[in-house]
Amino acid sequence: MKIDHAALYTCDLERLRAFYEDYFDGKANKQYRNEKTGLQTYFISFADGARLELMTRPGLEECERSRLWTGWTHLAFKAGTRENVDALTERLRADGYEVTSGPRVTGDGYYESCVLDPDGNTVEITA
């Protein structure tokens, strides 16, 4: 088995699309719109074949966020080297995104940092 894609709802589709394209080299397809339901989506494709579906629709509700909750916790991108992790983390920090941890070596030996995307979702950047 291979994971085909993961999906996120957002209230600001264009802002989230731009974030994953600009910082993680994603490429969006043409936006899909369902005129009946108001659903709008992009599939963001990455070099290794992974995809992220970004979705919005009328009636979405903002929810209170906590870092300690059940369910999906983060989306991880492999930057390849420690230097790449450091550079991307600093670029995101300089552009005003919240870095919540690292860069650091974790207890299980990963070199990583964690940042929040524009919607507050955790994105892990690993070497």
C-alpha positions, 0 to 999 in steps of 0.5 A: 500500500501507498498513501495517495494523499492527505487532506486539510480543510481551510477557510483561506484556500489561496493562502494555504496553497501559496504556503505549501507551494512557496516553502515546500515546492508543491505544485497545485493543480487547477482549482476544482469547484463544485457549484452545487455544494460550494466545495473548492479544492486544490491537490498540491503535488510534491516531487516524490509523488505525495499529494496534499488536498486543500479544501474549503466550502461554505459553513466551515467552523473554526475550532479551538486548537490544542497541540495535545489532542487526538487525531492527526498531529503533523505533516512531515517534509524531508528536507534532506540535510541538517543545513536544509532544515536550518535554512528553511526553518530560518526562512519561515521564522523570518517570514513571520511563521511560528517555529514551535521547536528546533531545529534539534536532534530528537530523543529518537535521533531525528534532526527536525524543526516544527513550524505552524502553517497559516492555519496553525497546523504543525509542519515538521521539517526533517533531515 
